[in-house]
Amino acid sequence: MRLEAVLWAIAIALSSLALGACGPSASAPVKKRDVDTERTEAARIHTELGQKYLQQGKTEVALEKLNKALQFDPDYVDAHTVIAVLYESINDLPKAEEHYRRAAQLKPKGGAENNNYGRFLCSQGHFAQAQEHFQKALADPFYDTPALAMSNAGTCLLQADKRDEAETMLRRALALTPNEDAALLALSSVLYDKGEYLSARAFLQRYEAVGRTQPGALLLGRNIELRLGNAKGASEYSRRLLREFPKSREALSLGAQG
């Protein structure tokens, strides 16, 4: 309730400042700056509320807060980013693309914004355009998670069937952040496809040590162990897949194989 009260006070202040704009011309620039500051603060608070509600699964309320944030400040980058995530989560992909793109336009050299937009573009099959944004992200000297952009770029190259380039980028990501989970899993897949099964197993084990699991990783583990002649290990991966993700595409494909 306290945050809502703050927002109400900001709204009152904005109204007062707007009405005061008819005063002496000498004071107008100061009042304009005050209005801009208050609008940005209102946008920030609404964005934080929207993100909180989104994390709680309250999508409708989150969307209301984020739209309000953009009413206060249409150029507030974080609001565009969070609302893009929301739209993507409900599969409204045109609106998600619109807001990811707008965030990147507002911060054309921003590492996080370009990485986010690149990841989304890759998910839609726009591989070349995605790589352009990953490179922009990596060119940002203030971007504090370049390994994430490298991992996303490598995974995207893998989806584009550029496996050698993917391996290079994924190894770069892991050189910076050895526990970057997506890079570990993707590199394990690359090495499996190359027939380097022991190395593929090693990277998958590192991925598992991070504490992550997903159907694709379990199926990959099963396939690696089969290639290495470890029937017991393959069976264990199969059991885990059927137990932990019984309705997944990977589990269903396993059942179809008998």
HELIX and SHEET records of a PDB file:
HELIX    1   1 ARG A    2  GLY A   20  1                                  19    
HELIX    2   2 SER A   25  SER A   27  5                                   3    
HELIX    3   3 ALA A   28  GLN A   55  1                                  28    
HELIX    4   4 THR A   59  PHE A   72  1                                  14    
HELIX    5   5 VAL A   77  SER A   89  1                                  13    
HELIX    6   6 LEU A   93  LEU A  106  1                                  14    
HELIX    7   7 GLY A  111  SER A  123  1                                  13    
HELIX    8   8 PHE A  127  ALA A  139  1                                  13    
HELIX    9   9 PRO A  146  GLN A  159  1                                  14    
HELIX   10  10 ARG A  163  LEU A  176  1                                  14    
HELIX   11  11 ASP A  181  ASP A  193  1                                  13    
HELIX   12  12 TYR A  197  ALA A  209  1                                  13    
HELIX   13  13 PRO A  215  ARG A  227  1                                  13    
HELIX   14  14 ALA A  231  GLU A  244  1                                  14    
HELIX   15  15 ARG A  249  ALA A  256  1                                   8    
END                                                                             
